[in-house]
């Protein structure tokens, strides 16, 4: 599946609320998750997404 600009944008837009709600879910299990930890997790996910877009995104020759 080719990673287009639209799919990358949808993944970014979907990941932000999921990352914020991660604190709520952790709270149900009595795990205190600081905001900085959520920010780091989101940053790592977005970095991975940008790397994957660079490898398999539009205009890359490696995607068949």
Order of alpha helices (4+ residues) and beta strands (2+ residues): alpha-alpha
